[in-house]
Amino acid sequence: MSFSARPPAPDLPSPGRPDASGLDLLVEIPPRGSRRAALEDAVRTAIRQGRLPSGTRLPATRDLAEQLGLSRGTVAQAYEQLTAEGWLVARTGSGTRVAEGVVRAEPVGRSSGRAADWTPRHDLGPGRPDVSTFPRALWARAVARALREAPNEAFDYGDPRGRPELRTELAGYLGRVRGVRVDPAHLLICSGYTQALWLLSTVFAARGARVVGVENPAATDHVAVLAARLTVADVAVDGAGPRIDDLVAAGADVAVCTPAHQFPLGVSMSPVRRAALLAWARDQRGWVIEDDYDGEFRYDRRPIGALQARHPARVVYAGSTSKSLGPAVRLGWIACPPALLEPLVEAKRLADRQTSTLDQLALAHLIASGGYDRHLRAVRRHYRRRRDELVAAVAAGLPQARVLGIAAGLHAILELPAHWPPEREVLAALRGASIGLRALGDYLRNTPAPTPSRLVVGYATPPQHAYAPAVAALVRALRALEP
């Protein structure tokens, strides 16, 4: 009887079974002494240190032996010994893994019980959108199209300013929707507004700027970015916006402001104050960084055009998709005055060379197809309903309180009656009810917390199913504080 030769079957994993081949494992084996004992000690140490958490799959004996220059038998014997001691478990079909509960290692740098580790049941923190509204299907189609149609050179290092497709579409969109006047060649794509602020502060400091006037209150992270390179001067904010006399008194070289919707107070800069700020920029040769915070989310009146259009040579316009799409898409932009373009491009090149090309191409397609506009209209209606629900709940359950700054944006100021407890006590009580939000005093610098207490409520943050229970819990907890 004869048999025909058949080539060996490829070493492929069985369907439904994990494949342990090809895994890497970093363990250090000293050159002298028992190789098997050294491997056992190295694996025990990695497990104790938390480098190999419970459930981690280890390489197959053949692969690890090849990586470490050991015999397969030595590795197999080490695995057997560690399994006998309870460090590892070996099951047919699932490979060799670190045993469950063998060590509860504390990751380096983490301490238990810190406030930062707290996750509230009801999250009404400001500054974030409802991420469940992310347009998954639209984005998936846009990314797929980008992959199909992108030229080969798009997958190489490119212009630090960003892809021309996005800069062209974005210049048209910003002009149409926000009134921004910018040539695509003077748009710089970056990785969100925080990077935009970092790049700008770097360039201004290199050009000799020393003092930056920043609205007080303001987002603490943004203040920290600026303070790394410039001296921050507090600019008080009233019902008309930032006080320009504070800017002048500080001798500021740069001003950072949010004309469309101030964070966190929610006021819009008045026409008189806008004119005064532009006069300061012209007369003092100052620079204005316009943070178009929530500029696309207005509910009760027509949107206010960007300040940049009135003085493109001295006003730097910056924005991002963090609210319109979500923080996961790290895309932002700077409309650069001509004098700043070259140093900003160089700063971007040195920072990270370029922002994700595929994300840029996907956003360009969304804008060109009209999908971005349609998505914004849908989420604008969504957030307006949430705002109205918050206002109605406060009116019904806390009639003595006021809801302020609600003409635009994704958050509101809830002002409590004057005779209620101070902000710190209110926040502590809300924390006890597992409600997370911020107080106005959290954003003030060199200024005591206001009286009466004011809470910054992010009505966009929870997913839809959790929003009504969160608002009800907030009203209930605050009513329990009523003197």
C-alpha positions as CSV (number, residue, x, y, z in Angstrom):
1,M,0.0,0.0,0.0
2,S,1.4,3.4,-0.9
3,F,0.8,6.8,0.6
4,S,1.0,10.1,-1.1
5,A,3.1,12.7,0.7
6,R,1.0,15.6,2.2
7,P,2.6,18.9,3.3
8,P,2.3,19.5,7.0
9,A,-0.7,21.6,8.1
10,P,0.1,25.1,9.1
11,D,0.3,25.7,12.9
12,L,-3.0,27.6,13.2
13,P,-5.2,28.0,16.3
14,S,-8.3,26.0,16.5
15,P,-11.6,27.9,16.0
16,G,-12.7,29.4,19.3
17,R,-9.4,28.6,21.1
18,P,-6.8,31.2,22.1
19,D,-3.5,31.0,20.4
20,A,-0.5,31.2,22.7
21,S,2.0,31.3,19.8
22,G,3.8,34.6,19.1
23,L,3.4,36.1,22.5
24,D,6.4,37.9,24.0
25,L,7.4,37.9,27.7
26,L,10.1,40.1,29.2
27,V,11.9,38.2,32.0
28,E,15.6,38.6,33.0
29,I,17.6,35.4,33.4
30,P,21.0,35.8,35.1
31,P,23.9,34.1,33.2
32,R,24.9,31.8,36.0
33,G,23.1,29.3,38.2
34,S,20.1,27.1,37.5
35,R,18.3,28.3,34.4
36,R,15.0,26.7,35.5
37,A,15.1,28.2,39.0
38,A,16.0,31.6,37.6
39,L,13.0,31.5,35.2
40,E,10.7,30.4,38.1
41,D,12.0,33.3,40.2
42,A,11.6,35.8,37.4
43,V,8.0,34.8,36.7
44,R,7.1,34.9,40.5
45,T,8.7,38.4,40.7
46,A,6.7,39.7,37.7
47,I,3.5,38.4,39.2
48,R,4.2,39.9,42.6
49,Q,5.1,43.3,41.0
50,G,1.8,43.4,39.1
51,R,3.5,43.2,35.7
52,L,1.6,39.9,35.1
53,P,-1.9,40.4,36.5
54,S,-4.3,37.5,37.2
55,G,-5.5,35.9,33.9
56,T,-2.5,37.0,31.8
57,R,-1.7,34.3,29.2
58,L,1.9,33.3,29.0
59,P,3.7,32.3,25.8
60,A,3.8,28.7,24.7
61,T,6.8,26.8,26.1
62,R,8.4,26.5,22.6
63,D,8.1,30.3,22.0
64,L,9.4,31.3,25.4
65,A,12.3,28.8,25.1
66,E,13.3,30.4,21.8
67,Q,13.0,33.9,23.2
68,L,15.2,33.2,26.2
69,G,17.6,30.8,24.6
70,L,16.6,27.9,26.8
71,S,15.6,24.4,26.1
72,R,11.8,23.7,25.7
73,G,12.1,21.1,28.5
74,T,13.5,23.7,30.9
75,V,10.6,26.1,30.3
76,A,8.1,23.3,30.5
77,Q,9.5,22.2,33.9
78,A,9.4,25.8,35.2
79,Y,5.7,26.1,34.2
80,E,4.9,22.8,35.9
81,Q,6.6,23.9,39.1
82,L,4.8,27.3,39.1
83,T,1.5,25.6,38.4
84,A,2.1,23.2,41.3
85,E,2.8,26.1,43.6
86,G,-0.5,27.9,42.5
87,W,1.1,30.8,40.6
88,L,-0.1,29.5,37.2
89,V,-3.0,27.5,35.9
90,A,-2.9,25.3,32.8
91,R,-6.1,24.3,31.0
92,T,-6.5,22.5,27.7
93,G,-7.6,25.0,25.1
94,S,-6.8,28.1,27.1
95,G,-3.0,27.8,27.5
96,T,-1.1,28.7,30.6
97,R,-2.2,31.8,32.6
98,V,-1.5,33.6,35.8
99,A,-3.8,32.2,38.5
100,E,-6.7,34.3,39.7
101,G,-6.2,36.0,43.1
102,V,-2.7,34.8,43.5
103,V,-1.4,38.4,44.3
104,R,-3.2,41.7,44.7
105,A,-0.4,44.0,43.6
106,E,-0.8,47.7,44.0
107,P,0.2,49.4,40.7
108,V,3.2,51.8,41.1
109,G,2.1,55.3,41.7
110,R,-1.4,54.6,42.8
111,S,-2.7,55.1,46.3
112,S,-6.0,53.7,47.4
113,G,-8.9,55.8,48.6
114,R,-8.0,59.0,46.8
115,A,-10.7,61.5,45.8
116,A,-9.6,61.1,42.1
117,D,-10.5,57.4,42.2
118,W,-14.1,58.2,43.2
119,T,-16.8,57.4,40.6
120,P,-20.2,59.0,41.3
121,R,-23.4,57.1,40.6
122,H,-24.8,60.3,39.1
123,D,-22.2,62.2,37.0
124,L,-23.2,65.8,36.3
125,G,-19.7,67.1,35.9
126,P,-19.3,69.9,33.4
127,G,-17.1,70.1,30.3
128,R,-18.1,66.8,28.7
129,P,-20.7,65.8,26.1
130,D,-23.0,62.8,26.2
131,V,-20.5,60.3,24.6
132,S,-23.4,57.9,23.8
133,T,-24.4,60.3,21.0
134,F,-21.1,59.7,19.1
135,P,-22.1,59.1,15.5
136,R,-20.6,55.6,15.2
137,A,-22.2,54.7,11.9
138,L,-21.3,58.0,10.3
139,W,-17.8,57.9,11.6
140,A,-17.3,54.3,10.5
141,R,-18.4,55.1,7.0
142,A,-16.1,58.2,6.9
143,V,-13.1,56.2,8.1
144,A,-13.8,53.4,5.6
145,R,-14.0,55.9,2.8
146,A,-10.7,57.5,4.0
147,L,-9.0,54.1,3.9
148,R,-10.3,53.4,0.4
149,E,-9.6,56.8,-1.2
150,A,-6.6,58.2,0.6
151,P,-3.5,58.4,-1.6
152,N,-0.5,56.4,-0.6
153,E,1.4,59.5,0.5
154,A,-1.3,60.2,3.1
155,F,0.2,57.2,5.1
156,D,3.6,58.9,5.3
157,Y,4.8,61.8,7.4
158,G,3.1,64.9,6.0
159,D,2.6,68.6,6.4
160,P,2.5,69.5,10.2
161,R,-0.4,71.8,9.4
162,G,-2.6,68.8,8.6
163,R,-4.1,67.3,5.5
164,P,-5.2,69.7,2.8
165,E,-8.5,68.0,2.5
166,L,-9.5,68.8,6.0
167,R,-8.0,72.3,6.0
168,T,-10.0,73.1,2.9
169,E,-13.3,71.7,4.2
170,L,-12.8,73.2,7.7
171,A,-12.0,76.7,6.4
172,G,-15.3,76.7,4.5
173,Y,-17.2,75.3,7.4
174,L,-15.8,77.8,9.9
175,G,-16.6,80.6,7.6
176,R,-20.1,79.4,7.0
177,V,-21.0,78.6,10.5
178,R,-18.8,80.8,12.8
179,G,-17.9,83.6,10.4
180,V,-14.2,82.9,10.7
181,R,-12.0,84.4,7.9
182,V,-9.1,82.1,7.2
183,D,-7.3,80.7,4.2
184,P,-6.8,76.9,4.3
185,A,-3.1,77.5,4.2
186,H,-3.3,79.3,7.5
187,L,-5.2,76.6,9.3
188,L,-3.2,74.3,11.6
189,I,-4.7,71.0,12.7
190,C,-3.8,69.9,16.2
191,S,-4.8,67.3,18.7
192,G,-7.5,69.2,20.6
193,Y,-7.8,72.6,22.2
194,T,-5.3,71.8,25.0
195,Q,-2.6,71.2,22.5
196,A,-3.6,74.3,20.6
197,L,-3.1,76.3,23.9
198,W,0.2,74.6,24.5
199,L,1.5,75.4,21.0
200,L,0.4,79.0,21.3
201,S,1.8,79.6,24.7
202,T,5.1,78.1,23.5
203,V,5.3,80.4,20.5
204,F,4.2,83.5,22.4
205,A,6.8,82.9,25.1
206,A,9.5,82.4,22.4
207,R,8.5,85.8,20.8
208,G,9.0,87.6,24.1
209,A,5.5,87.6,25.7
210,R,5.6,87.5,29.5
211,V,2.0,88.0,30.8
212,V,-1.2,86.3,29.7
213,G,-4.5,87.7,30.9
214,V,-7.0,84.8,31.6
215,E,-10.6,85.1,32.5
216,N,-11.3,84.4,36.2
217,P,-13.0,81.9,36.6
218,A,-11.7,79.6,33.9
219,A,-10.9,75.9,33.3
220,T,-8.1,75.0,35.6
221,D,-6.3,72.7,33.2
222,H,-6.1,75.5,30.6
223,V,-4.7,77.9,33.2
224,A,-2.0,75.3,34.1
225,V,-1.0,74.9,30.5
226,L,-0.5,78.7,30.1
227,A,1.2,79.1,33.5
228,A,4.0,76.7,32.4
229,R,5.4,79.4,30.1
230,L,3.7,82.7,30.9
231,T,2.7,84.6,34.0
232,V,-1.1,84.4,34.4
233,A,-2.9,87.6,35.3
234,D,-6.5,87.3,36.5
235,V,-9.1,89.1,34.5
236,A,-12.5,89.3,36.3
237,V,-15.6,88.4,34.4
238,D,-19.0,90.1,34.9
239,G,-22.3,90.0,33.0
240,A,-20.7,91.6,29.9
241,G,-17.7,89.3,29.8
242,P,-14.0,89.8,30.8
243,R,-13.1,93.3,32.1
244,I,-10.6,94.9,29.7
245,D,-9.4,97.3,32.4
246,D,-7.9,94.3,34.3
247,L,-6.1,93.3,31.1
248,V,-4.6,96.7,30.7
249,A,-3.7,97.0,34.4
250,A,-1.8,93.7,34.2
251,G,0.3,94.8,31.3
252,A,-0.7,91.6,29.5
253,D,0.9,90.7,26.1
254,V,-1.8,88.0,25.4
255,A,-5.4,87.6,26.3
256,V,-7.3,84.3,26.4
257,C,-11.1,84.6,26.3
258,T,-14.3,82.7,25.5
259,P,-16.5,85.3,23.8
260,A,-19.3,83.0,22.6
261,H,-20.0,81.3,25.9
262,Q,-17.8,81.9,28.9
263,F,-16.7,78.8,30.9
264,P,-18.0,78.4,33.5
265,L,-20.2,81.4,34.0
266,G,-22.0,81.0,30.7
267,V,-22.2,84.7,29.8
268,S,-21.5,86.0,26.2
269,M,-19.2,89.0,25.6
270,S,-21.1,92.1,24.9
271,P,-20.6,94.1,21.7
272,V,-19.1,97.0,23.8
273,R,-16.6,94.6,25.5
274,R,-15.7,93.0,22.2
275,A,-14.9,96.4,20.7
276,A,-12.8,97.3,23.8
277,L,-10.8,94.0,23.5
278,L,-10.1,94.5,19.8
279,A,-9.0,98.1,20.6
280,W,-6.6,96.8,23.2
281,A,-5.2,94.3,20.7
282,R,-4.7,97.1,18.1
283,D,-3.3,99.8,20.4
284,Q,-1.1,97.6,22.6
285,R,0.0,95.2,19.9
286,G,-1.5,92.4,22.0
287,W,-2.6,89.0,20.9
288,V,-6.1,87.5,21.6
289,I,-6.6,83.7,21.8
290,E,-10.3,83.1,21.1
291,D,-11.5,79.9,22.6
292,D,-14.8,79.2,20.7
293,Y,-16.1,77.3,23.7
294,D,-19.6,75.9,23.0
295,G,-19.9,78.3,20.0
296,E,-22.0,75.7,18.1
297,F,-24.5,75.1,20.9
298,R,-26.8,78.1,21.1
299,Y,-30.5,77.6,21.9
300,D,-32.4,80.8,22.6
301,R,-31.0,83.2,20.0
302,R,-29.0,83.4,16.9
303,P,-25.3,82.3,17.2
304,I,-22.8,85.1,17.7
305,G,-20.0,85.2,15.0
306,A,-16.4,84.7,16.0
307,L,-14.4,87.6,17.2
308,Q,-11.6,86.6,14.8
309,A,-13.4,87.9,11.8
310,R,-13.0,91.5,13.0
311,H,-9.2,91.4,13.4
312,P,-7.7,88.3,11.8
313,A,-4.2,89.7,12.1
314,R,-4.2,89.8,15.9
315,V,-6.9,87.3,17.0
316,V,-6.0,83.6,17.0
317,Y,-9.1,81.4,16.7
318,A,-9.0,77.9,18.2
319,G,-11.6,75.2,18.4
320,S,-12.0,71.4,18.6
321,T,-14.4,68.4,18.1
322,S,-14.3,67.5,21.8
323,K,-17.9,68.6,22.4
324,S,-19.3,68.2,18.9
325,L,-18.2,64.6,18.4
326,G,-16.4,63.6,21.6
327,P,-13.1,63.6,23.4
328,A,-12.1,60.4,21.8
329,V,-11.5,62.2,18.5
330,R,-8.4,64.3,19.2
331,L,-8.9,67.0,16.5
332,G,-8.5,70.7,17.0
333,W,-7.6,73.7,14.9
334,I,-5.9,77.0,15.0
335,A,-6.7,79.8,12.5
336,C,-3.3,81.4,12.5
337,P,-2.5,85.1,11.8
338,P,0.1,85.3,9.1
339,A,2.8,86.4,11.5
340,L,2.4,83.3,13.7
341,L,2.0,80.6,11.0
342,E,5.6,79.6,10.6
343,P,6.5,79.4,14.3
344,L,3.3,77.5,15.1
345,V,4.0,75.0,12.3
346,E,7.5,74.4,13.6
347,A,6.2,74.1,17.2
348,K,3.7,71.5,16.0
349,R,6.4,69.6,14.1
350,L,8.6,69.4,17.2
351,A,5.6,68.4,19.4
352,D,4.3,65.4,17.6
353,R,5.0,65.9,13.9
354,Q,1.3,65.6,12.9
355,T,-2.2,64.7,14.1
356,S,-3.8,61.4,13.1
357,T,-4.2,61.5,9.3
358,L,-7.1,59.0,9.1
359,D,-9.1,61.0,11.6
360,Q,-8.4,64.2,9.6
361,L,-9.6,62.6,6.4
362,A,-12.7,61.1,8.1
363,L,-13.7,64.6,9.5
364,A,-13.1,66.1,6.1
365,H,-15.5,63.6,4.6
366,L,-18.1,64.2,7.3
367,I,-18.0,68.0,6.7
368,A,-18.1,67.6,2.9
369,S,-21.0,65.2,2.9
370,G,-23.1,67.3,5.3
371,G,-23.0,64.6,8.0
372,Y,-21.3,66.8,10.5
373,D,-24.0,69.5,10.2
374,R,-26.8,66.9,10.5
375,H,-25.1,65.4,13.6
376,L,-24.8,68.8,15.2
377,R,-28.4,69.6,14.6
378,A,-29.4,66.4,16.2
379,V,-27.3,66.7,19.3
380,R,-28.2,70.4,19.6
381,R,-31.9,69.3,20.0
382,H,-30.8,66.6,22.4
383,Y,-29.0,69.0,24.7
384,R,-31.7,71.6,24.5
385,R,-34.2,69.1,25.8
386,R,-31.9,68.2,28.6
387,R,-31.4,71.9,29.5
388,D,-35.2,72.4,29.6
389,E,-35.6,69.3,31.8
390,L,-33.1,70.6,34.3
391,V,-34.7,74.0,34.4
392,A,-38.2,72.5,34.9
393,A,-36.9,70.2,37.7
394,V,-35.3,73.0,39.6
395,A,-38.4,75.2,39.2
396,A,-40.6,72.4,40.6
397,G,-38.3,71.1,43.3
398,L,-36.1,74.1,44.3
399,P,-38.2,77.2,43.5
400,Q,-35.9,79.5,45.4
401,A,-32.9,78.6,43.3
402,R,-31.9,80.1,39.9
403,V,-30.5,78.5,36.8
404,L,-28.1,80.8,35.0
405,G,-26.0,80.8,31.8
406,I,-28.5,78.6,29.8
407,A,-28.6,80.4,26.5
408,A,-25.9,78.1,25.1
409,G,-23.5,75.3,25.9
410,L,-23.6,72.0,27.8
411,H,-23.7,73.2,31.4
412,A,-25.6,75.6,33.6
413,I,-25.0,77.5,36.8
414,L,-27.3,76.6,39.6
415,E,-27.4,79.4,42.2
416,L,-28.7,78.4,45.6
417,P,-30.6,80.7,48.0
418,A,-28.3,83.0,50.1
419,H,-29.2,81.3,53.4
420,W,-28.2,77.8,52.3
421,P,-24.8,76.2,53.3
422,P,-21.6,77.3,51.6
423,E,-20.3,75.6,48.6
424,R,-17.9,73.1,50.3
425,E,-20.7,71.8,52.6
426,V,-23.0,71.5,49.6
427,L,-20.4,69.5,47.6
428,A,-19.7,67.3,50.5
429,A,-23.4,66.5,50.9
430,L,-23.8,65.8,47.2
431,R,-20.8,63.5,47.3
432,G,-22.5,61.6,50.1
433,A,-25.4,61.1,47.7
434,S,-23.0,59.9,45.0
435,I,-23.6,63.0,42.8
436,G,-20.6,64.4,41.0
437,L,-20.4,68.0,39.9
438,R,-18.3,71.1,40.5
439,A,-18.7,74.4,42.3
440,L,-18.0,77.8,40.8
441,G,-15.3,78.3,43.5
442,D,-13.4,75.4,41.9
443,Y,-12.6,77.6,38.9
444,L,-11.8,80.9,40.7
445,R,-8.2,82.0,41.3
446,N,-7.2,84.2,44.2
447,T,-10.9,84.9,44.9
448,P,-13.0,83.4,47.7
449,A,-15.9,81.2,46.8
450,P,-19.1,83.2,45.9
451,T,-22.0,83.8,48.2
452,P,-24.6,82.6,47.5
453,S,-23.3,79.1,46.5
454,R,-23.2,78.3,42.8
455,L,-22.9,74.9,41.3
456,V,-21.7,74.1,37.8
457,V,-24.0,71.4,36.5
458,G,-23.1,69.5,33.3
459,Y,-26.4,68.5,31.9
460,A,-24.8,66.8,28.8
461,T,-22.6,64.3,30.6
462,P,-24.8,61.3,31.6
463,P,-26.1,58.9,29.0
464,Q,-29.8,59.3,28.2
465,H,-31.1,56.5,30.5
466,A,-29.2,58.0,33.4
467,Y,-30.0,61.7,33.0
468,A,-33.5,61.9,34.6
469,P,-32.4,59.9,37.6
470,A,-29.3,62.1,38.0
471,V,-31.4,65.4,37.9
472,A,-33.9,63.9,40.3
473,A,-31.2,62.9,42.7
474,L,-29.6,66.3,42.6
475,V,-32.9,68.1,43.4
476,R,-33.6,65.6,46.2
477,A,-30.2,66.0,47.8
478,L,-30.3,69.8,47.6
479,R,-33.8,69.9,49.1
480,A,-32.5,68.0,52.1
481,L,-30.0,70.8,52.7
482,E,-32.7,73.5,52.9
483,P,-32.3,75.3,56.3
